[in-house]
């Protein structure tokens, strides 16, 4: 929380990440996937998931594999997170690139585990945001292939 002077405490992440996916659910901060970013170092793709407990100021690793780099996430109901799309594997950019993941992954925040997974019939853009309103989720614009952004808005209803 922010102090009266507007200064809060810093959350020390498990490692430096770019293109990580984050969401708040049940008063806890969740962080999934991403990749390393350091000049003069080999890029490393991460598929781990972490949860930050503000009360104890501690990170815990979530069991499982979450290849959702550059995807989006929304809180769902009172005890779930939905991870939308992402980059499952880094491939060279070419006209034959298959695009990004179409998977929707459901995480239980009670058990901190993956409880369901399904494929979306449409490409789920990456490097964008998701907005959740009522029973609808909107994914606005984003990349559907490396360097190719869509003008479309993807709408899903739960």
Number of C-alpha atoms within 10 A of each C-alpha: 8 8 8 7 6 7 9 10 10 7 12 11 12 11 11 12 20 15 21 22 25 19 17 15 17 12 10 13 16 23 22 28 26 27 18 17 16 12 7 6 8 9 11 12 20 20 17 17 24 19 21 20 14 14 8 7 11 12 18 13 15 19 13 12 14 21 22 31 28 27 29 27 27 21 19 16 11 11 14 21 22 20 24 25 25 29 23 20 12 9 12 9 12 9 9 8 11 12 20 25 24 19 20 20 19 21 20 16 20 10 12 20 16 19 12 11 13 10 14 14 8 11 17 28 32 29 19 15 17 20 14 16 9 7 10 11 16 15 21 20 19 21 20 19 20 16 9 11 15 14 10 11 14 16 13 12 10 7
